[in-house]
Amino acid sequence: MTVASFVPLLLAAIVWIGLWQVNRRRKWFTVGEIIFWDVIVLIVIQLVWLRWF
């Protein structure tokens, strides 16, 4: 396992923090919806990461 294998997870964590910050101000999503969309983003990031690297 290399450090590069953690990049998709770190990117998904950054997206989660961004969604959490926006949601704190706007109250658009429930916690479950934030987790759902973060998982979708993580899957997309993983697929792109696996395709390119």
C-alpha distance matrix in Angstrom:
0.0 3.8 7.0 8.2 6.7 8.9 11.9 13.4 13.5 15.1 17.5 18.5 19.1 21.3 23.2 23.7 25.2 27.3 28.6 29.4 31.3 33.3 34.0 35.3 37.9 38.8 38.2 37.4 34.8 34.4 31.2 30.4 30.9 28.5 25.8 26.7 26.6 23.3 21.8 23.4 22.1 18.5 19.0 20.6 17.9 15.2 17.7 18.4 14.9 14.2 17.6 17.4 13.9
3.8 0.0 3.8 5.3 5.6 7.7 9.9 12.3 12.8 13.6 15.8 17.6 18.1 19.7 21.9 22.9 24.0 25.9 27.6 28.5 30.0 32.0 33.2 34.4 36.8 37.8 37.6 36.9 34.5 34.4 31.4 30.9 31.1 28.4 26.1 27.1 26.5 23.1 22.1 23.6 21.6 18.3 19.3 20.3 17.1 15.0 17.6 17.6 13.8 13.9 17.0 16.0 12.5
7.0 3.8 0.0 3.8 5.4 5.7 7.4 10.5 10.9 10.7 13.2 15.3 15.5 16.7 19.2 20.3 21.0 22.9 24.9 25.7 26.9 29.1 30.4 31.4 33.7 34.9 34.9 34.4 32.3 32.4 29.4 29.3 29.3 26.4 24.4 25.7 24.8 21.3 20.9 22.4 20.1 17.0 18.6 19.4 15.9 14.6 17.5 17.1 13.4 14.5 17.5 16.1 13.1
8.2 5.3 3.8 0.0 3.8 5.3 5.4 8.3 9.9 10.1 11.5 13.9 14.9 15.8 17.8 19.5 20.5 21.9 23.8 25.1 26.4 28.1 29.6 31.0 33.0 33.9 34.1 33.2 31.2 31.6 28.8 28.6 28.1 25.3 23.5 24.4 23.1 19.8 19.3 20.3 17.8 15.0 16.3 16.5 13.0 11.8 14.4 13.5 9.8 11.2 14.0 12.4 9.5
6.7 5.6 5.4 3.8 0.0 3.8 5.6 7.0 8.0 9.5 11.2 12.6 13.8 15.6 17.1 18.3 19.9 21.5 22.9 24.1 25.9 27.6 28.6 30.2 32.5 33.1 32.9 31.9 29.5 29.6 26.8 26.2 26.0 23.5 21.2 21.9 21.1 17.9 16.8 18.1 16.1 12.8 13.8 14.7 11.6 9.6 12.5 12.7 9.1 9.8 13.2 12.6 9.9
8.9 7.7 5.7 5.3 3.8 0.0 3.8 5.7 5.3 6.2 8.7 10.0 10.5 12.4 14.4 15.3 16.5 18.5 20.0 20.9 22.6 24.5 25.5 26.8 29.3 30.2 29.9 29.2 26.9 27.0 24.0 23.8 23.7 20.9 18.8 20.1 19.2 15.7 15.2 17.0 14.8 11.6 13.5 14.7 11.4 10.3 13.7 13.8 10.6 12.2 15.5 14.9 12.8
11.9 9.9 7.4 5.4 5.6 3.8 0.0 3.8 5.4 5.0 6.1 8.6 9.7 10.5 12.4 14.1 15.3 16.5 18.4 19.8 21.1 22.7 24.1 25.7 27.7 28.5 28.6 27.8 25.9 26.4 23.8 23.8 23.1 20.2 18.7 19.7 18.2 14.8 14.9 16.0 13.2 10.6 12.8 13.0 9.3 9.3 12.5 11.6 8.7 11.3 14.0 12.8 11.4
13.4 12.3 10.5 8.3 7.0 5.7 3.8 0.0 3.8 5.4 5.0 6.2 8.6 9.8 10.6 12.2 14.3 15.3 16.5 18.2 20.0 21.2 22.3 24.2 26.3 26.7 26.6 25.3 23.2 23.8 21.4 20.9 20.1 17.4 15.8 16.4 14.8 11.7 11.4 12.2 9.6 6.9 9.0 9.3 5.9 5.9 9.4 9.2 7.0 9.6 12.3 12.1 11.4
13.5 12.8 10.9 9.9 8.0 5.3 5.4 3.8 0.0 3.8 5.4 5.1 6.2 8.7 9.9 10.4 12.3 14.2 15.2 16.3 18.4 20.0 20.7 22.3 24.8 25.4 24.9 24.1 21.7 21.8 19.0 18.7 18.5 15.7 13.7 14.9 14.0 10.5 10.3 12.2 10.1 7.0 9.8 11.2 8.5 8.3 12.1 12.6 10.6 12.7 15.7 15.8 14.8
15.1 13.6 10.7 10.1 9.5 6.2 5.0 5.4 3.8 0.0 3.8 5.4 5.0 6.2 8.7 9.7 10.5 12.4 14.2 15.1 16.5 18.5 19.7 21.0 23.2 24.3 24.3 23.8 21.8 22.2 19.5 19.9 19.5 16.2 14.9 16.7 15.3 11.7 12.6 14.4 11.6 9.4 12.7 13.4 10.2 11.1 14.6 14.2 12.2 15.0 17.7 17.0 16.0
17.5 15.8 13.2 11.5 11.2 8.7 6.1 5.0 5.4 3.8 0.0 3.8 5.4 5.1 6.3 8.6 9.9 10.6 12.4 14.2 15.4 16.7 18.3 20.0 21.8 22.5 22.8 21.9 20.2 21.2 19.0 19.3 18.2 15.0 14.3 15.5 13.3 10.1 11.5 12.4 9.0 7.8 11.2 10.9 7.8 9.8 12.9 12.0 10.8 14.1 16.1 15.3 15.3
18.5 17.6 15.3 13.9 12.6 10.0 8.6 6.2 5.1 5.4 3.8 0.0 3.8 5.4 5.0 6.1 8.6 9.8 10.4 12.1 14.2 15.3 16.2 18.2 20.4 20.7 20.4 19.4 17.3 17.9 15.6 15.6 14.7 11.6 10.6 11.8 10.0 6.5 7.9 9.4 6.5 5.2 9.0 9.6 7.5 9.4 12.5 12.6 12.0 14.7 16.9 17.0 17.1
19.1 18.1 15.5 14.9 13.8 10.5 9.7 8.6 6.2 5.0 5.4 3.8 0.0 3.8 5.4 5.0 6.2 8.6 9.8 10.4 12.3 14.3 15.1 16.3 18.8 19.8 19.5 19.1 17.1 17.4 14.7 15.5 15.1 11.6 10.7 13.0 11.7 8.1 10.0 12.3 9.9 8.6 12.4 13.4 11.3 12.8 16.1 16.2 15.2 17.9 20.3 20.2 19.8
21.3 19.7 16.7 15.8 15.6 12.4 10.5 9.8 8.7 6.2 5.1 5.4 3.8 0.0 3.8 5.4 5.1 6.2 8.7 9.8 10.6 12.4 14.1 15.4 17.2 18.3 18.8 18.5 17.2 18.2 16.0 17.3 16.3 12.6 12.8 14.9 12.7 9.7 12.3 13.7 10.6 10.5 14.2 14.2 11.9 14.3 17.3 16.5 15.8 19.0 20.9 20.2 20.3
23.2 21.9 19.2 17.8 17.1 14.4 12.4 10.6 9.9 8.7 6.3 5.0 5.4 3.8 0.0 3.8 5.5 5.0 6.1 8.5 9.9 10.6 12.1 14.2 15.8 16.2 16.5 15.6 14.3 15.7 14.0 14.9 13.3 9.9 10.6 12.0 9.4 6.9 10.1 10.8 7.8 8.9 12.4 12.1 10.7 13.5 16.0 15.4 15.6 18.7 20.3 20.0 20.7
23.7 22.9 20.3 19.5 18.3 15.3 14.1 12.2 10.4 9.7 8.6 6.1 5.0 5.4 3.8 0.0 3.8 5.4 5.1 6.0 8.6 9.9 10.3 12.1 14.6 15.1 14.7 14.2 12.3 12.9 10.7 11.9 11.0 7.3 7.8 10.2 8.5 5.8 9.2 11.0 9.1 9.6 13.2 13.8 12.9 15.0 17.8 17.9 17.9 20.7 22.6 22.8 23.1
25.2 24.0 21.0 20.5 19.9 16.5 15.3 14.3 12.3 10.5 9.9 8.6 6.2 5.1 5.5 3.8 0.0 3.8 5.5 5.0 6.1 8.7 9.7 10.5 12.8 14.2 14.4 14.7 13.5 14.3 12.2 14.3 13.6 9.8 10.9 13.7 12.0 9.6 12.9 14.7 12.5 13.0 16.7 17.1 15.7 18.0 20.9 20.6 20.3 23.3 25.2 24.9 25.1
27.3 25.9 22.9 21.9 21.5 18.5 16.5 15.3 14.2 12.4 10.6 9.8 8.6 6.2 5.0 5.4 3.8 0.0 3.8 5.4 5.2 6.2 8.5 10.0 11.3 12.3 13.2 13.1 12.7 14.4 13.3 15.3 13.7 10.2 12.2 14.2 11.7 10.1 13.8 14.7 12.2 13.7 17.1 16.7 15.6 18.5 20.9 20.2 20.4 23.6 25.1 24.6 25.4
28.6 27.6 24.9 23.8 22.9 20.0 18.4 16.5 15.2 14.2 12.4 10.4 9.8 8.7 6.1 5.1 5.5 3.8 0.0 3.8 5.5 5.2 6.0 8.5 10.2 10.2 10.4 9.8 9.0 10.9 10.1 12.0 10.1 6.8 9.5 11.3 8.9 8.3 12.1 12.8 11.2 13.2 16.2 16.2 15.8 18.6 20.8 20.6 21.3 24.2 25.6 25.7 26.6
29.4 28.5 25.7 25.1 24.1 20.9 19.8 18.2 16.3 15.1 14.2 12.1 10.4 9.8 8.5 6.0 5.0 5.4 3.8 0.0 3.8 5.5 5.0 6.1 8.9 9.9 9.5 10.2 9.1 10.0 8.6 11.5 10.6 7.3 9.7 12.4 11.2 10.2 13.7 15.2 14.0 15.3 18.5 19.0 18.5 20.9 23.4 23.5 23.8 26.6 28.3 28.4 29.0
31.3 30.0 26.9 26.4 25.9 22.6 21.1 20.0 18.4 16.5 15.4 14.2 12.3 10.6 9.9 8.6 6.1 5.2 5.5 3.8 0.0 3.8 5.4 5.2 6.8 8.8 9.8 11.1 11.3 12.7 12.0 15.0 14.0 10.8 13.4 15.9 14.2 13.3 17.0 18.1 16.4 17.9 21.2 21.3 20.4 23.2 25.6 25.2 25.4 28.5 30.1 29.8 30.4
33.3 32.0 29.1 28.1 27.6 24.5 22.7 21.2 20.0 18.5 16.7 15.3 14.3 12.4 10.6 9.9 8.7 6.2 5.2 5.5 3.8 0.0 3.8 5.5 5.5 6.1 7.8 8.4 9.5 11.9 12.3 14.9 13.0 10.5 13.8 15.5 13.4 13.4 17.1 17.6 16.0 18.3 21.2 20.8 20.5 23.6 25.6 25.0 25.8 28.9 30.1 29.9 31.0
34.0 33.2 30.4 29.6 28.6 25.5 24.1 22.3 20.7 19.7 18.3 16.2 15.1 14.1 12.1 10.3 9.7 8.5 6.0 5.0 5.4 3.8 0.0 3.8 5.3 5.0 4.7 5.8 6.3 8.4 9.1 12.0 10.5 8.5 12.0 13.8 12.4 12.9 16.4 17.2 16.4 18.5 21.3 21.4 21.6 24.3 26.3 26.2 27.1 29.9 31.3 31.5 32.5
35.3 34.4 31.4 31.0 30.2 26.8 25.7 24.2 22.3 21.0 20.0 18.2 16.3 15.4 14.2 12.1 10.5 10.0 8.5 6.1 5.2 5.5 3.8 0.0 3.8 5.9 5.8 8.6 9.2 10.3 10.6 14.1 13.4 11.3 14.3 16.7 15.7 15.7 19.1 20.3 19.4 21.1 24.2 24.5 24.3 26.9 29.2 29.1 29.6 32.5 34.1 34.1 34.8
37.9 36.8 33.7 33.0 32.5 29.3 27.7 26.3 24.8 23.2 21.8 20.4 18.8 17.2 15.8 14.6 12.8 11.3 10.2 8.9 6.8 5.5 5.3 3.8 0.0 3.8 6.1 8.7 10.7 12.7 13.7 16.9 15.6 13.8 17.2 19.1 17.7 18.0 21.6 22.3 21.2 23.3 26.2 26.1 25.9 28.8 30.9 30.5 31.2 34.3 35.5 35.4 36.4
38.8 37.8 34.9 33.9 33.1 30.2 28.5 26.7 25.4 24.3 22.5 20.7 19.8 18.3 16.2 15.1 14.2 12.3 10.2 9.9 8.8 6.1 5.0 5.9 3.8 0.0 3.9 5.5 8.5 11.1 13.0 15.7 13.9 12.8 16.5 17.8 16.2 17.3 20.8 21.0 20.3 22.8 25.4 25.1 25.5 28.4 30.1 29.8 31.0 33.9 34.9 35.0 36.4
38.2 37.6 34.9 34.1 32.9 29.9 28.6 26.6 24.9 24.3 22.8 20.4 19.5 18.8 16.5 14.7 14.4 13.2 10.4 9.5 9.8 7.8 4.7 5.8 6.1 3.9 0.0 3.8 5.8 7.7 10.0 12.7 11.4 10.9 14.4 15.7 15.0 16.3 19.4 19.9 19.8 22.2 24.5 24.8 25.4 28.0 29.7 30.0 31.1 33.7 35.0 35.5 36.7
37.4 36.9 34.4 33.2 31.9 29.2 27.8 25.3 24.1 23.8 21.9 19.4 19.1 18.5 15.6 14.2 14.7 13.1 9.8 10.2 11.1 8.4 5.8 8.6 8.7 5.5 3.8 0.0 3.8 7.1 10.0 11.7 9.4 9.6 13.2 13.7 12.6 14.6 17.5 17.5 17.6 20.4 22.3 22.3 23.4 26.1 27.4 27.7 29.2 31.7 32.6 33.4 34.8
34.8 34.5 32.3 31.2 29.5 26.9 25.9 23.2 21.7 21.8 20.2 17.3 17.1 17.2 14.3 12.3 13.5 12.7 9.0 9.1 11.3 9.5 6.3 9.2 10.7 8.5 5.8 3.8 0.0 3.8 6.5 7.9 5.7 6.3 9.8 10.3 9.9 12.0 14.5 14.9 15.5 17.9 19.8 20.3 21.5 23.8 25.2 26.0 27.3 29.6 30.8 31.8 33.0
34.4 34.4 32.4 31.6 29.6 27.0 26.4 23.8 21.8 22.2 21.2 17.9 17.4 18.2 15.7 12.9 14.3 14.4 10.9 10.0 12.7 11.9 8.4 10.3 12.7 11.1 7.7 7.1 3.8 0.0 3.8 5.4 5.2 6.4 8.8 9.8 10.8 12.4 14.4 15.5 16.7 18.4 20.2 21.4 22.5 24.3 26.1 27.2 28.3 30.3 31.9 33.1 34.0
31.2 31.4 29.4 28.8 26.8 24.0 23.8 21.4 19.0 19.5 19.0 15.6 14.7 16.0 14.0 10.7 12.2 13.3 10.1 8.6 12.0 12.3 9.1 10.6 13.7 13.0 10.0 10.0 6.5 3.8 0.0 3.8 5.5 5.1 6.3 8.6 10.1 10.6 12.4 14.4 15.4 16.4 18.5 20.2 20.9 22.3 24.5 25.8 26.4 28.3 30.3 31.4 31.9
30.4 30.9 29.3 28.6 26.2 23.8 23.8 20.9 18.7 19.9 19.3 15.6 15.5 17.3 14.9 11.9 14.3 15.3 12.0 11.5 15.0 14.9 12.0 14.1 16.9 15.7 12.7 11.7 7.9 5.4 3.8 0.0 3.8 5.4 5.1 6.1 8.7 9.8 10.6 12.4 14.2 15.1 16.6 18.5 19.8 20.9 22.7 24.4 25.3 26.8 28.7 30.3 30.9
30.9 31.1 29.3 28.1 26.0 23.7 23.1 20.1 18.5 19.5 18.2 14.7 15.1 16.3 13.3 11.0 13.6 13.7 10.1 10.6 14.0 13.0 10.5 13.4 15.6 13.9 11.4 9.4 5.7 5.2 5.5 3.8 0.0 3.8 5.4 4.9 6.1 8.4 9.8 10.5 12.2 14.0 15.3 16.6 18.2 19.8 21.2 22.6 23.9 25.6 27.1 28.6 29.6
28.5 28.4 26.4 25.3 23.5 20.9 20.2 17.4 15.7 16.2 15.0 11.6 11.6 12.6 9.9 7.3 9.8 10.2 6.8 7.3 10.8 10.5 8.5 11.3 13.8 12.8 10.9 9.6 6.3 6.4 5.1 5.4 3.8 0.0 3.8 5.4 5.3 6.0 8.6 9.9 10.5 12.1 14.3 15.4 16.2 18.1 20.0 21.0 21.9 24.0 25.7 26.7 27.6
25.8 26.1 24.4 23.5 21.2 18.8 18.7 15.8 13.7 14.9 14.3 10.6 10.7 12.8 10.6 7.8 10.9 12.2 9.5 9.7 13.4 13.8 12.0 14.3 17.2 16.5 14.4 13.2 9.8 8.8 6.3 5.1 5.4 3.8 0.0 3.8 5.6 5.1 6.2 8.7 9.8 10.3 12.3 14.3 15.0 16.2 18.3 19.9 20.5 22.1 24.2 25.5 26.0
26.7 27.1 25.7 24.4 21.9 20.1 19.7 16.4 14.9 16.7 15.5 11.8 13.0 14.9 12.0 10.2 13.7 14.2 11.3 12.4 15.9 15.5 13.8 16.7 19.1 17.8 15.7 13.7 10.3 9.8 8.6 6.1 4.9 5.4 3.8 0.0 3.8 5.5 5.2 6.4 8.8 9.9 10.8 12.6 14.3 15.4 16.8 18.7 19.8 21.2 22.9 24.6 25.4
26.6 26.5 24.8 23.1 21.1 19.2 18.2 14.8 14.0 15.3 13.3 10.0 11.7 12.7 9.4 8.5 12.0 11.7 8.9 11.2 14.2 13.4 12.4 15.7 17.7 16.2 15.0 12.6 9.9 10.8 10.1 8.7 6.1 5.3 5.6 3.8 0.0 3.8 5.4 5.0 6.2 8.5 9.9 10.6 12.2 14.1 15.4 16.5 18.0 19.9 21.2 22.5 23.7
23.3 23.1 21.3 19.8 17.9 15.7 14.8 11.7 10.5 11.7 10.1 6.5 8.1 9.7 6.9 5.8 9.6 10.1 8.3 10.2 13.3 13.4 12.9 15.7 18.0 17.3 16.3 14.6 12.0 12.4 10.6 9.8 8.4 6.0 5.1 5.5 3.8 0.0 3.8 5.4 5.0 6.0 8.6 9.8 10.3 12.1 14.2 15.2 15.9 18.0 19.8 20.8 21.6
21.8 22.1 20.9 19.3 16.8 15.2 14.9 11.4 10.3 12.6 11.5 7.9 10.0 12.3 10.1 9.2 12.9 13.8 12.1 13.7 17.0 17.1 16.4 19.1 21.6 20.8 19.4 17.5 14.5 14.4 12.4 10.6 9.8 8.6 6.2 5.2 5.4 3.8 0.0 3.8 5.4 4.9 6.2 8.6 9.7 10.3 12.3 14.2 14.9 16.2 18.2 19.9 20.4
23.4 23.6 22.4 20.3 18.1 17.0 16.0 12.2 12.2 14.4 12.4 9.4 12.3 13.7 10.8 11.0 14.7 14.7 12.8 15.2 18.1 17.6 17.2 20.3 22.3 21.0 19.9 17.5 14.9 15.5 14.4 12.4 10.5 9.9 8.7 6.4 5.0 5.4 3.8 0.0 3.8 5.4 5.2 6.3 8.6 9.9 10.8 12.5 14.1 15.4 16.7 18.5 19.7
22.1 21.6 20.1 17.8 16.1 14.8 13.2 9.6 10.1 11.6 9.0 6.5 9.9 10.6 7.8 9.1 12.5 12.2 11.2 14.0 16.4 16.0 16.4 19.4 21.2 20.3 19.8 17.6 15.5 16.7 15.4 14.2 12.2 10.5 9.8 8.8 6.2 5.0 5.4 3.8 0.0 3.8 5.4 5.1 6.1 8.5 9.9 10.6 11.9 14.1 15.3 16.4 17.7
18.5 18.3 17.0 15.0 12.8 11.6 10.6 6.9 7.0 9.4 7.8 5.2 8.6 10.5 8.9 9.6 13.0 13.7 13.2 15.3 17.9 18.3 18.5 21.1 23.3 22.8 22.2 20.4 17.9 18.4 16.4 15.1 14.0 12.1 10.3 9.9 8.5 6.0 4.9 5.4 3.8 0.0 3.8 5.5 5.0 6.0 8.6 9.9 10.2 12.0 14.1 15.3 15.7
19.0 19.3 18.6 16.3 13.8 13.5 12.8 9.0 9.8 12.7 11.2 9.0 12.4 14.2 12.4 13.2 16.7 17.1 16.2 18.5 21.2 21.2 21.3 24.2 26.2 25.4 24.5 22.3 19.8 20.2 18.5 16.6 15.3 14.3 12.3 10.8 9.9 8.6 6.2 5.2 5.4 3.8 0.0 3.8 5.5 5.1 6.2 8.6 9.7 10.5 12.2 14.3 15.1
20.6 20.3 19.4 16.5 14.7 14.7 13.0 9.3 11.2 13.4 10.9 9.6 13.4 14.2 12.1 13.8 17.1 16.7 16.2 19.0 21.3 20.8 21.4 24.5 26.1 25.1 24.8 22.3 20.3 21.4 20.2 18.5 16.6 15.4 14.3 12.6 10.6 9.8 8.6 6.3 5.1 5.5 3.8 0.0 3.8 5.4 5.1 6.2 8.4 9.9 10.6 12.3 13.9
17.9 17.1 15.9 13.0 11.6 11.4 9.3 5.9 8.5 10.2 7.8 7.5 11.3 11.9 10.7 12.9 15.7 15.6 15.8 18.5 20.4 20.5 21.6 24.3 25.9 25.5 25.4 23.4 21.5 22.5 20.9 19.8 18.2 16.2 15.0 14.3 12.2 10.3 9.7 8.6 6.1 5.0 5.5 3.8 0.0 3.8 5.5 5.2 5.9 8.5 9.8 10.5 11.6
15.2 15.0 14.6 11.8 9.6 10.3 9.3 5.9 8.3 11.1 9.8 9.4 12.8 14.3 13.5 15.0 18.0 18.5 18.6 20.9 23.2 23.6 24.3 26.9 28.8 28.4 28.0 26.1 23.8 24.3 22.3 20.9 19.8 18.1 16.2 15.4 14.1 12.1 10.3 9.9 8.5 6.0 5.1 5.4 3.8 0.0 3.8 5.5 5.0 6.0 8.4 9.9 10.2
17.7 17.6 17.5 14.4 12.5 13.7 12.5 9.4 12.1 14.6 12.9 12.5 16.1 17.3 16.0 17.8 20.9 20.9 20.8 23.4 25.6 25.6 26.3 29.2 30.9 30.1 29.7 27.4 25.2 26.1 24.5 22.7 21.2 20.0 18.3 16.8 15.4 14.2 12.3 10.8 9.9 8.6 6.2 5.1 5.5 3.8 0.0 3.8 5.4 5.2 6.1 8.6 9.9
18.4 17.6 17.1 13.5 12.7 13.8 11.6 9.2 12.6 14.2 12.0 12.6 16.2 16.5 15.4 17.9 20.6 20.2 20.6 23.5 25.2 25.0 26.2 29.1 30.5 29.8 30.0 27.7 26.0 27.2 25.8 24.4 22.6 21.0 19.9 18.7 16.5 15.2 14.2 12.5 10.6 9.9 8.6 6.2 5.2 5.5 3.8 0.0 3.8 5.5 5.1 6.1 8.3
14.9 13.8 13.4 9.8 9.1 10.6 8.7 7.0 10.6 12.2 10.8 12.0 15.2 15.8 15.6 17.9 20.3 20.4 21.3 23.8 25.4 25.8 27.1 29.6 31.2 31.0 31.1 29.2 27.3 28.3 26.4 25.3 23.9 21.9 20.5 19.8 18.0 15.9 14.9 14.1 11.9 10.2 9.7 8.4 5.9 5.0 5.4 3.8 0.0 3.8 5.5 5.4 5.7
14.2 13.9 14.5 11.2 9.8 12.2 11.3 9.6 12.7 15.0 14.1 14.7 17.9 19.0 18.7 20.7 23.3 23.6 24.2 26.6 28.5 28.9 29.9 32.5 34.3 33.9 33.7 31.7 29.6 30.3 28.3 26.8 25.6 24.0 22.1 21.2 19.9 18.0 16.2 15.4 14.1 12.0 10.5 9.9 8.5 6.0 5.2 5.5 3.8 0.0 3.8 5.6 5.3
17.6 17.0 17.5 14.0 13.2 15.5 14.0 12.3 15.7 17.7 16.1 16.9 20.3 20.9 20.3 22.6 25.2 25.1 25.6 28.3 30.1 30.1 31.3 34.1 35.5 34.9 35.0 32.6 30.8 31.9 30.3 28.7 27.1 25.7 24.2 22.9 21.2 19.8 18.2 16.7 15.3 14.1 12.2 10.6 9.8 8.4 6.1 5.1 5.5 3.8 0.0 3.8 5.8
17.4 16.0 16.1 12.4 12.6 14.9 12.8 12.1 15.8 17.0 15.3 17.0 20.2 20.2 20.0 22.8 24.9 24.6 25.7 28.4 29.8 29.9 31.5 34.1 35.4 35.0 35.5 33.4 31.8 33.1 31.4 30.3 28.6 26.7 25.5 24.6 22.5 20.8 19.9 18.5 16.4 15.3 14.3 12.3 10.5 9.9 8.6 6.1 5.4 5.6 3.8 0.0 3.8
13.9 12.5 13.1 9.5 9.9 12.8 11.4 11.4 14.8 16.0 15.3 17.1 19.8 20.3 20.7 23.1 25.1 25.4 26.6 29.0 30.4 31.0 32.5 34.8 36.4 36.4 36.7 34.8 33.0 34.0 31.9 30.9 29.6 27.6 26.0 25.4 23.7 21.6 20.4 19.7 17.7 15.7 15.1 13.9 11.6 10.2 9.9 8.3 5.7 5.3 5.8 3.8 0.0
